[in-house]
Amino acid sequence: MAMRSSIADDSPHWHKVVAGAVAGGGARLFTAPLDLLRIRRQLFPSTTSSNMFTSLYNIASTEGG
């Protein structure tokens, strides 16, 4: 007999699907711009601003986003 968790899992399956989608979308929303900034700073260290927020603003204003 398998041991059951003491926490009841009464939530419908679609709750788990929605929670996974929101978590994945949120992770992509925050990590994609930071990954772009990391790559830009590695490729062009002299042309990027030293401030992370200024660099993100410049990328968003010149390339859209």
All heavy atoms as a GROMACS GRO file, in nm:
protein
  486
    1MET      N    1   0.085  -0.118   0.000
    1MET     CA    2   0.000   0.000   0.000
    1MET      C    3   0.090   0.125   0.000
    1MET      O    4   0.183   0.135   0.077
    1MET     CB    5  -0.090  -0.002   0.123
    1MET     CG    6  -0.181   0.118   0.129
    1MET     SD    7  -0.279   0.122   0.278
    1MET     CE    8  -0.426   0.046   0.220
    2ALA      N    9   0.062   0.218  -0.087
    2ALA     CA   10   0.142   0.340  -0.098
    2ALA      C   11   0.105   0.436   0.013
    2ALA      O   12  -0.010   0.445   0.056
    2ALA     CB   13   0.117   0.405  -0.233
    3MET      N   14   0.206   0.509   0.061
    3MET     CA   15   0.180   0.608   0.166
    3MET      C   16   0.122   0.734   0.103
    3MET      O   17   0.166   0.778  -0.002
    3MET     CB   18   0.310   0.642   0.238
    3MET     CG   19   0.364   0.524   0.316
    3MET     SD   20   0.499   0.570   0.423
    3MET     CE   21   0.427   0.696   0.523
    4ARG      N   22   0.024   0.787   0.168
    4ARG     CA   23  -0.038   0.909   0.118
    4ARG      C   24   0.012   1.028   0.197
    4ARG      O   25   0.044   1.017   0.314
    4ARG     CB   26  -0.190   0.899   0.130
    4ARG     CG   27  -0.247   0.794   0.037
    4ARG     CD   28  -0.396   0.801   0.023
    4ARG     NE   29  -0.449   0.934   0.007
    4ARG     CZ   30  -0.493   0.983  -0.108
    4ARG    NH1   31  -0.488   0.910  -0.216
    4ARG    NH2   32  -0.544   1.103  -0.114
    5SER      N   33   0.017   1.140   0.131
    5SER     CA   34   0.059   1.263   0.196
    5SER      C   35  -0.049   1.308   0.294
    5SER      O   36  -0.167   1.278   0.277
    5SER     CB   37   0.081   1.372   0.090
    5SER     OG   38   0.104   1.495   0.151
    6SER      N   39  -0.007   1.379   0.395
    6SER     CA   40  -0.104   1.427   0.492
    6SER      C   41  -0.183   1.547   0.439
    6SER      O   42  -0.284   1.585   0.494
    6SER     CB   43  -0.034   1.467   0.623
    6SER     OG   44   0.057   1.572   0.598
    7ILE      N   45  -0.136   1.605   0.329
    7ILE     CA   46  -0.206   1.718   0.267
    7ILE      C   47  -0.299   1.662   0.160
    7ILE      O   48  -0.257   1.592   0.070
    7ILE     CB   49  -0.107   1.817   0.206
    7ILE    CG1   50  -0.015   1.872   0.314
    7ILE    CG2   51  -0.180   1.929   0.135
    7ILE    CD1   52   0.097   1.958   0.260
    8ALA      N   53  -0.425   1.696   0.170
    8ALA     CA   54  -0.523   1.648   0.072
    8ALA      C   55  -0.505   1.723  -0.059
    8ALA      O   56  -0.486   1.844  -0.061
    8ALA     CB   57  -0.664   1.668   0.127
    9ASP      N   58  -0.511   1.651  -0.169
    9ASP     CA   59  -0.498   1.711  -0.301
    9ASP      C   60  -0.633   1.704  -0.371
    9ASP      O   61  -0.658   1.616  -0.452
    9ASP     CB   62  -0.390   1.640  -0.381
    9ASP     CG   63  -0.359   1.711  -0.511
    9ASP    OD1   64  -0.396   1.829  -0.523
    9ASP    OD2   65  -0.298   1.649  -0.598
   10ASP      N   66  -0.720   1.796  -0.333
   10ASP     CA   67  -0.856   1.795  -0.387
   10ASP      C   68  -0.873   1.891  -0.504
   10ASP      O   69  -0.983   1.907  -0.553
   10ASP     CB   70  -0.956   1.834  -0.277
   10ASP     CG   71  -0.958   1.732  -0.164
   10ASP    OD1   72  -0.925   1.615  -0.191
   10ASP    OD2   73  -0.990   1.770  -0.051
   11SER      N   74  -0.766   1.954  -0.550
   11SER     CA   75  -0.780   2.052  -0.657
   11SER      C   76  -0.798   1.981  -0.792
   11SER      O   77  -0.741   1.876  -0.816
   11SER     CB   78  -0.657   2.142  -0.663
   11SER     OG   79  -0.542   2.067  -0.690
   12PRO      N   80  -0.878   2.041  -0.879
   12PRO     CA   81  -0.898   1.982  -1.012
   12PRO      C   82  -0.769   1.985  -1.094
   12PRO      O   83  -0.678   2.064  -1.067
   12PRO     CB   84  -1.004   2.071  -1.076
   12PRO     CG   85  -1.056   2.159  -0.970
   12PRO     CD   86  -0.960   2.158  -0.858
   13HIS      N   87  -0.765   1.901  -1.194
   13HIS     CA   88  -0.645   1.891  -1.278
   13HIS      C   89  -0.615   2.022  -1.350
   13HIS      O   90  -0.499   2.059  -1.366
   13HIS     CB   91  -0.662   1.777  -1.378
   13HIS     CG   92  -0.544   1.757  -1.466
   13HIS    ND1   93  -0.424   1.713  -1.417
   13HIS    CD2   94  -0.527   1.776  -1.598
   13HIS    CE1   95  -0.337   1.705  -1.516
   13HIS    NE2   96  -0.398   1.743  -1.628
   14TRP      N   97  -0.718   2.094  -1.393
   14TRP     CA   98  -0.694   2.216  -1.469
   14TRP      C   99  -0.628   2.324  -1.383
   14TRP      O  100  -0.560   2.412  -1.436
   14TRP     CB  101  -0.821   2.267  -1.535
   14TRP     CG  102  -0.927   2.317  -1.442
   14TRP    CD1  103  -1.026   2.245  -1.385
   14TRP    CD2  104  -0.942   2.451  -1.396
   14TRP    NE1  105  -1.104   2.326  -1.305
   14TRP    CE2  106  -1.054   2.453  -1.311
   14TRP    CE3  107  -0.874   2.570  -1.419
   14TRP    CZ2  108  -1.098   2.569  -1.248
   14TRP    CZ3  109  -0.918   2.685  -1.357
   14TRP    CH2  110  -1.029   2.683  -1.272
   15HIS      N  111  -0.645   2.319  -1.251
   15HIS     CA  112  -0.576   2.414  -1.163
   15HIS      C  113  -0.425   2.396  -1.174
   15HIS      O  114  -0.349   2.492  -1.176
   15HIS     CB  115  -0.619   2.395  -1.018
   15HIS     CG  116  -0.752   2.454  -0.986
   15HIS    ND1  117  -0.798   2.466  -0.857
   15HIS    CD2  118  -0.850   2.503  -1.063
   15HIS    CE1  119  -0.918   2.520  -0.857
   15HIS    NE2  120  -0.952   2.543  -0.982
   16LYS      N  121  -0.383   2.270  -1.179
   16LYS     CA  122  -0.240   2.242  -1.192
   16LYS      C  123  -0.187   2.286  -1.327
   16LYS      O  124  -0.076   2.336  -1.337
   16LYS     CB  125  -0.215   2.093  -1.170
   16LYS     CG  126  -0.251   2.047  -1.031
   16LYS     CD  127  -0.237   1.898  -1.018
   16LYS     CE  128  -0.288   1.853  -0.883
   16LYS     NZ  129  -0.288   1.709  -0.869
   17VAL      N  130  -0.266   2.269  -1.431
   17VAL     CA  131  -0.225   2.312  -1.565
   17VAL      C  132  -0.211   2.463  -1.570
   17VAL      O  133  -0.112   2.516  -1.622
   17VAL     CB  134  -0.326   2.262  -1.671
   17VAL    CG1  135  -0.295   2.320  -1.807
   17VAL    CG2  136  -0.326   2.110  -1.676
   18VAL      N  137  -0.308   2.533  -1.515
   18VAL     CA  138  -0.302   2.680  -1.515
   18VAL      C  139  -0.184   2.728  -1.430
   18VAL      O  140  -0.112   2.820  -1.469
   18VAL     CB  141  -0.436   2.739  -1.465
   18VAL    CG1  142  -0.424   2.888  -1.440
   18VAL    CG2  143  -0.546   2.710  -1.565
   19ALA      N  144  -0.163   2.666  -1.315
   19ALA     CA  145  -0.051   2.706  -1.229
   19ALA      C  146   0.083   2.684  -1.299
   19ALA      O  147   0.173   2.768  -1.292
   19ALA     CB  148  -0.055   2.628  -1.099
   20GLY      N  149   0.097   2.575  -1.370
   20GLY     CA  150   0.219   2.549  -1.445
   20GLY      C  151   0.240   2.648  -1.558
   20GLY      O  152   0.352   2.694  -1.583
   21ALA      N  153   0.133   2.683  -1.627
   21ALA     CA  154   0.142   2.779  -1.736
   21ALA      C  155   0.180   2.918  -1.685
   21ALA      O  156   0.263   2.987  -1.744
   21ALA     CB  157   0.010   2.786  -1.812
   22VAL      N  158   0.121   2.958  -1.574
   22VAL     CA  159   0.152   3.089  -1.516
   22VAL      C  160   0.297   3.092  -1.467
   22VAL      O  161   0.369   3.189  -1.489
   22VAL     CB  162   0.054   3.124  -1.402
   22VAL    CG1  163   0.100   3.245  -1.324
   22VAL    CG2  164  -0.085   3.148  -1.460
   23ALA      N  165   0.341   2.985  -1.405
   23ALA     CA  166   0.478   2.979  -1.356
   23ALA      C  167   0.577   2.981  -1.472
   23ALA      O  168   0.678   3.053  -1.468
   23ALA     CB  169   0.499   2.853  -1.272
   24GLY      N  170   0.550   2.907  -1.577
   24GLY     CA  171   0.638   2.905  -1.693
   24GLY      C  172   0.640   3.038  -1.765
   24GLY      O  173   0.746   3.086  -1.807
   25GLY      N  174   0.524   3.099  -1.780
   25GLY     CA  175   0.517   3.230  -1.846
   25GLY      C  176   0.587   3.338  -1.766
   25GLY      O  177   0.658   3.422  -1.820
   26GLY      N  178   0.569   3.335  -1.635
   26GLY     CA  179   0.636   3.433  -1.549
   26GLY      C  180   0.786   3.416  -1.550
   26GLY      O  181   0.861   3.515  -1.555
   27ALA      N  182   0.831   3.293  -1.550
   27ALA     CA  183   0.975   3.269  -1.554
   27ALA      C  184   1.033   3.317  -1.686
   27ALA      O  185   1.140   3.380  -1.690
   27ALA     CB  186   1.004   3.120  -1.536
   28ARG      N  187   0.964   3.291  -1.795
   28ARG     CA  188   1.012   3.336  -1.926
   28ARG      C  189   1.007   3.489  -1.938
   28ARG      O  190   1.095   3.549  -1.998
   28ARG     CB  191   0.926   3.271  -2.034
   28ARG     CG  192   0.971   3.295  -2.172
   28ARG     CD  193   1.102   3.224  -2.198
   28ARG     NE  194   1.145   3.256  -2.332
   28ARG     CZ  195   1.270   3.252  -2.372
   28ARG    NH1  196   1.364   3.216  -2.289
   28ARG    NH2  197   1.302   3.283  -2.493
   29LEU      N  198   0.907   3.549  -1.880
   29LEU     CA  199   0.892   3.694  -1.886
   29LEU      C  200   1.008   3.765  -1.819
   29LEU      O  201   1.054   3.868  -1.866
   29LEU     CB  202   0.760   3.735  -1.819
   29LEU     CG  203   0.729   3.884  -1.812
   29LEU    CD1  204   0.698   3.938  -1.950
   29LEU    CD2  205   0.613   3.909  -1.718
   30PHE      N  206   1.059   3.709  -1.709
   30PHE     CA  207   1.167   3.774  -1.637
   30PHE      C  208   1.305   3.727  -1.680
   30PHE      O  209   1.400   3.805  -1.677
   30PHE     CB  210   1.150   3.754  -1.486
   30PHE     CG  211   1.032   3.827  -1.430
   30PHE    CD1  212   0.922   3.757  -1.385
   30PHE    CD2  213   1.030   3.964  -1.427
   30PHE    CE1  214   0.812   3.825  -1.335
   30PHE    CE2  215   0.921   4.033  -1.378
   30PHE     CZ  216   0.812   3.963  -1.332
   31THR      N  217   1.318   3.602  -1.720
   31THR     CA  218   1.452   3.553  -1.752
   31THR      C  219   1.497   3.588  -1.893
   31THR      O  220   1.616   3.606  -1.916
   31THR     CB  221   1.462   3.400  -1.734
   31THR    OG1  222   1.365   3.337  -1.816
   31THR    CG2  223   1.443   3.362  -1.590
   32ALA      N  224   1.405   3.601  -1.988
   32ALA     CA  225   1.445   3.632  -2.125
   32ALA      C  226   1.514   3.769  -2.137
   32ALA      O  227   1.621   3.777  -2.197
   32ALA     CB  228   1.326   3.623  -2.219
   33PRO      N  229   1.459   3.876  -2.080
   33PRO     CA  230   1.530   4.005  -2.090
   33PRO      C  231   1.664   4.004  -2.016
   33PRO      O  232   1.762   4.063  -2.063
   33PRO     CB  233   1.434   4.105  -2.025
   33PRO     CG  234   1.302   4.040  -2.029
   33PRO     CD  235   1.327   3.894  -2.020
   34LEU      N  236   1.670   3.936  -1.903
   34LEU     CA  237   1.796   3.932  -1.830
   34LEU      C  238   1.900   3.849  -1.903
   34LEU      O  239   2.019   3.882  -1.902
   34LEU     CB  240   1.773   3.877  -1.689
   34LEU     CG  241   1.687   3.965  -1.599
   34LEU    CD1  242   1.663   3.895  -1.466
   34LEU    CD2  243   1.753   4.100  -1.578
   35ASP      N  244   1.857   3.744  -1.970
   35ASP     CA  245   1.950   3.663  -2.049
   35ASP      C  246   2.001   3.742  -2.169
   35ASP      O  247   2.119   3.736  -2.203
   35ASP     CB  248   1.882   3.535  -2.094
   35ASP     CG  249   1.979   3.432  -2.147
   35ASP    OD1  250   2.090   3.422  -2.088
   35ASP    OD2  251   1.945   3.362  -2.243
   36LEU      N  252   1.914   3.818  -2.233
   36LEU     CA  253   1.956   3.905  -2.343
   36LEU      C  254   2.058   4.007  -2.296
   36LEU      O  255   2.161   4.030  -2.363
   36LEU     CB  256   1.835   3.977  -2.404
   36LEU     CG  257   1.865   4.080  -2.511
   36LEU    CD1  258   1.919   4.013  -2.636
   36LEU    CD2  259   1.742   4.162  -2.541
   37LEU      N  260   2.034   4.066  -2.182
   37LEU     CA  261   2.127   4.165  -2.127
   37LEU      C  262   2.262   4.101  -2.095
   37LEU      O  263   2.367   4.158  -2.123
   37LEU     CB  264   2.068   4.229  -2.003
   37LEU     CG  265   2.152   4.337  -1.936
   37LEU    CD1  266   2.177   4.452  -2.032
   37LEU    CD2  267   2.083   4.384  -1.811
   38ARG      N  268   2.261   3.981  -2.041
   38ARG     CA  269   2.386   3.911  -2.008
   38ARG      C  270   2.467   3.885  -2.134
   38ARG      O  271   2.588   3.909  -2.138
   38ARG     CB  272   2.355   3.779  -1.939
   38ARG     CG  273   2.478   3.697  -1.905
   38ARG     CD  274   2.441   3.563  -1.846
   38ARG     NE  275   2.358   3.483  -1.934
   38ARG     CZ  276   2.405   3.401  -2.027
   38ARG    NH1  277   2.533   3.390  -2.046
   38ARG    NH2  278   2.323   3.330  -2.102
   39ILE      N  279   2.400   3.840  -2.240
   39ILE     CA  280   2.470   3.813  -2.365
   39ILE      C  281   2.525   3.941  -2.427
   39ILE      O  282   2.639   3.946  -2.474
   39ILE     CB  283   2.376   3.740  -2.463
   39ILE    CG1  284   2.346   3.601  -2.410
   39ILE    CG2  285   2.436   3.734  -2.602
   39ILE    CD1  286   2.237   3.529  -2.484
   40ARG      N  287   2.444   4.048  -2.424
   40ARG     CA  288   2.492   4.176  -2.480
   40ARG      C  289   2.613   4.228  -2.405
   40ARG      O  290   2.707   4.281  -2.464
   40ARG     CB  291   2.382   4.282  -2.472
   40ARG     CG  292   2.264   4.254  -2.560
   40ARG     CD  293   2.292   4.298  -2.703
   40ARG     NE  294   2.186   4.259  -2.790
   40ARG     CZ  295   2.081   4.335  -2.821
   40ARG    NH1  296   2.071   4.454  -2.770
   40ARG    NH2  297   1.989   4.289  -2.902
   41ARG      N  298   2.613   4.215  -2.273
   41ARG     CA  299   2.726   4.262  -2.193
   41ARG      C  300   2.851   4.179  -2.217
   41ARG      O  301   2.962   4.229  -2.207
   41ARG     CB  302   2.691   4.262  -2.045
   41ARG     CG  303   2.598   4.375  -2.009
   41ARG     CD  304   2.565   4.374  -1.862
   41ARG     NE  305   2.488   4.491  -1.829
   41ARG     CZ  306   2.524   4.577  -1.735
   41ARG    NH1  307   2.630   4.557  -1.663
   41ARG    NH2  308   2.449   4.682  -1.712
   42GLN      N  309   2.834   4.052  -2.250
   42GLN     CA  310   2.950   3.968  -2.281
   42GLN      C  311   3.005   3.999  -2.419
   42GLN      O  312   3.127   4.000  -2.439
   42GLN     CB  313   2.912   3.820  -2.273
   42GLN     CG  314   2.891   3.772  -2.132
   42GLN     CD  315   2.844   3.628  -2.127
   42GLN    OE1  316   2.806   3.570  -2.229
   42GLN    NE2  317   2.844   3.571  -2.008
   43LEU      N  318   2.917   4.024  -2.516
   43LEU     CA  319   2.963   4.048  -2.653
   43LEU      C  320   3.015   4.190  -2.674
   43LEU      O  321   3.110   4.210  -2.748
   43LEU     CB  322   2.850   4.021  -2.752
   43LEU     CG  323   2.808   3.876  -2.767
   43LEU    CD1  324   2.688   3.865  -2.859
   43LEU    CD2  325   2.923   3.793  -2.821
   44PHE      N  326   2.950   4.288  -2.613
   44PHE     CA  327   2.986   4.429  -2.632
   44PHE      C  328   3.006   4.498  -2.498
   44PHE      O  329   2.926   4.582  -2.458
   44PHE     CB  330   2.874   4.501  -2.710
   44PHE     CG  331   2.830   4.430  -2.834
   44PHE    CD1  332   2.706   4.370  -2.840
   44PHE    CD2  333   2.914   4.423  -2.944
   44PHE    CE1  334   2.664   4.304  -2.954
   44PHE    CE2  335   2.873   4.357  -3.059
   44PHE     CZ  336   2.748   4.297  -3.064
   45PRO      N  337   3.114   4.466  -2.427
   45PRO     CA  338   3.131   4.522  -2.292
   45PRO      C  339   3.153   4.674  -2.292
   45PRO      O  340   3.116   4.741  -2.196
   45PRO     CB  341   3.252   4.449  -2.236
   45PRO     CG  342   3.322   4.395  -2.354
   45PRO     CD  343   3.221   4.375  -2.462
   46SER      N  344   3.209   4.728  -2.397
   46SER     CA  345   3.239   4.872  -2.395
   46SER      C  346   3.120   4.958  -2.435
   46SER      O  347   3.117   5.076  -2.404
   46SER     CB  348   3.356   4.901  -2.489
   46SER     OG  349   3.321   4.865  -2.621
   47THR      N  350   3.022   4.900  -2.504
   47THR     CA  351   2.909   4.982  -2.552
   47THR      C  352   2.789   4.978  -2.459
   47THR      O  353   2.696   5.054  -2.479
   47THR     CB  354   2.864   4.935  -2.691
   47THR    OG1  355   2.825   4.799  -2.683
   47THR    CG2  356   2.977   4.950  -2.791
   48THR      N  357   2.788   4.891  -2.359
   48THR     CA  358   2.673   4.883  -2.270
   48THR      C  359   2.694   4.972  -2.148
   48THR      O  360   2.806   4.995  -2.104
   48THR     CB  361   2.648   4.739  -2.224
   48THR    OG1  362   2.766   4.690  -2.160
   48THR    CG2  363   2.613   4.650  -2.341
   49SER      N  364   2.583   5.020  -2.096
   49SER     CA  365   2.587   5.103  -1.976
   49SER      C  366   2.622   5.017  -1.855
   49SER      O  367   2.599   4.896  -1.853
   49SER     CB  368   2.450   5.167  -1.956
   49SER     OG  369   2.443   5.230  -1.831
   50SER      N  370   2.679   5.080  -1.754
   50SER     CA  371   2.714   5.003  -1.634
   50SER      C  372   2.591   4.974  -1.547
   50SER      O  373   2.594   4.884  -1.465
   50SER     CB  374   2.817   5.080  -1.552
   50SER     OG  375   2.764   5.203  -1.510
   51ASN      N  376   2.483   5.048  -1.568
   51ASN     CA  377   2.361   5.028  -1.491
   51ASN      C  378   2.270   4.929  -1.564
   51ASN      O  379   2.239   4.946  -1.682
   51ASN     CB  380   2.290   5.163  -1.474
   51ASN     CG  381   2.169   5.155  -1.385
   51ASN    OD1  382   2.126   5.047  -1.345
   51ASN    ND2  383   2.114   5.269  -1.354
   52MET      N  384   2.226   4.825  -1.495
   52MET     CA  385   2.145   4.721  -1.555
   52MET      C  386   2.011   4.777  -1.604
   52MET      O  387   1.966   4.744  -1.714
   52MET     CB  388   2.120   4.610  -1.454
   52MET     CG  389   2.034   4.498  -1.508
   52MET     SD  390   2.002   4.367  -1.392
   52MET     CE  391   1.893   4.445  -1.277
   53PHE      N  392   1.947   4.862  -1.526
   53PHE     CA  393   1.816   4.915  -1.564
   53PHE      C  394   1.826   5.009  -1.684
   53PHE      O  395   1.738   5.009  -1.770
   53PHE     CB  396   1.751   4.986  -1.445
   53PHE     CG  397   1.725   4.892  -1.330
   53PHE    CD1  398   1.799   4.901  -1.213
   53PHE    CD2  399   1.630   4.792  -1.340
   53PHE    CE1  400   1.777   4.814  -1.108
   53PHE    CE2  401   1.607   4.704  -1.236
   53PHE     CZ  402   1.681   4.715  -1.120
   54THR      N  403   1.933   5.086  -1.690
   54THR     CA  404   1.954   5.173  -1.806
   54THR      C  405   1.976   5.090  -1.932
   54THR      O  406   1.923   5.123  -2.038
   54THR     CB  407   2.075   5.266  -1.782
   54THR    OG1  408   2.053   5.339  -1.662
   54THR    CG2  409   2.093   5.362  -1.898
   55SER      N  410   2.051   4.983  -1.919
   55SER     CA  411   2.074   4.896  -2.034
   55SER      C  412   1.945   4.832  -2.081
   55SER      O  413   1.918   4.826  -2.202
   55SER     CB  414   2.174   4.786  -1.998
   55SER     OG  415   2.299   4.841  -1.968
   56LEU      N  416   1.863   4.783  -1.989
   56LEU     CA  417   1.735   4.724  -2.027
   56LEU      C  418   1.644   4.828  -2.091
   56LEU      O  419   1.574   4.799  -2.190
   56LEU     CB  420   1.666   4.662  -1.906
   56LEU     CG  421   1.725   4.532  -1.855
   56LEU    CD1  422   1.660   4.492  -1.722
   56LEU    CD2  423   1.710   4.422  -1.957
   57TYR      N  424   1.643   4.949  -2.040
   57TYR     CA  425   1.561   5.056  -2.098
   57TYR      C  426   1.608   5.089  -2.239
   57TYR      O  427   1.527   5.106  -2.330
   57TYR     CB  428   1.567   5.180  -2.009
   57TYR     CG  429   1.493   5.298  -2.069
   57TYR    CD1  430   1.354   5.303  -2.063
   57TYR    CD2  431   1.560   5.401  -2.133
   57TYR    CE1  432   1.285   5.408  -2.120
   57TYR    CE2  433   1.493   5.506  -2.190
   57TYR     CZ  434   1.354   5.510  -2.184
   57TYR     OH  435   1.286   5.614  -2.239
   58ASN      N  436   1.740   5.097  -2.259
   58ASN     CA  437   1.792   5.127  -2.392
   58ASN      C  438   1.758   5.018  -2.492
   58ASN      O  439   1.723   5.047  -2.606
   58ASN     CB  440   1.944   5.147  -2.386
   58ASN     CG  441   1.982   5.276  -2.316
   58ASN    OD1  442   1.903   5.369  -2.308
   58ASN    ND2  443   2.103   5.280  -2.263
   59ILE      N  444   1.768   4.894  -2.452
   59ILE     CA  445   1.731   4.784  -2.542
   59ILE      C  446   1.583   4.790  -2.577
   59ILE      O  447   1.544   4.776  -2.693
   59ILE     CB  448   1.768   4.648  -2.479
   59ILE    CG1  449   1.920   4.632  -2.473
   59ILE    CG2  450   1.706   4.533  -2.557
   59ILE    CD1  451   1.966   4.511  -2.393
   60ALA      N  452   1.499   4.813  -2.477
   60ALA     CA  453   1.355   4.819  -2.501
   60ALA      C  454   1.316   4.938  -2.587
   60ALA      O  455   1.229   4.927  -2.674
   60ALA     CB  456   1.281   4.823  -2.369
   61SER      N  457   1.381   5.052  -2.568
   61SER     CA  458   1.344   5.171  -2.645
   61SER      C  459   1.395   5.165  -2.788
   61SER      O  460   1.330   5.218  -2.879
   61SER     CB  461   1.395   5.297  -2.575
   61SER     OG  462   1.536   5.299  -2.574
   62THR      N  463   1.510   5.103  -2.813
   62THR     CA  464   1.563   5.099  -2.950
   62THR      C  465   1.511   4.980  -3.030
   62THR      O  466   1.496   4.991  -3.152
   62THR     CB  467   1.716   5.094  -2.950
   62THR    OG1  468   1.760   4.981  -2.876
   62THR    CG2  469   1.775   5.220  -2.890
   63GLU      N  470   1.482   4.869  -2.964
   63GLU     CA  471   1.441   4.749  -3.036
   63GLU      C  472   1.296   4.711  -3.012
   63GLU      O  473   1.249   4.613  -3.067
   63GLU     CB  474   1.531   4.632  -2.995
   63GLU     CG  475   1.676   4.656  -3.028
   63GLU     CD  476   1.764   4.542  -2.984
   63GLU    OE1  477   1.712   4.431  -2.958
   63GLU    OE2  478   1.884   4.563  -2.976
   64GLY      N  479   1.228   4.785  -2.930
   64GLY     CA  480   1.089   4.753  -2.900
   64GLY      C  481   1.079   4.654  -2.786
   64GLY      O  482   1.178   4.604  -2.735
   65GLY      N  483   0.961   4.628  -2.744
   65GLY     CA  484   0.946   4.529  -2.640
   65GLY      C  485   0.851   4.567  -2.536
   65GLY      O  486   0.779   4.632  -2.498
   0.00000   0.00000   0.00000
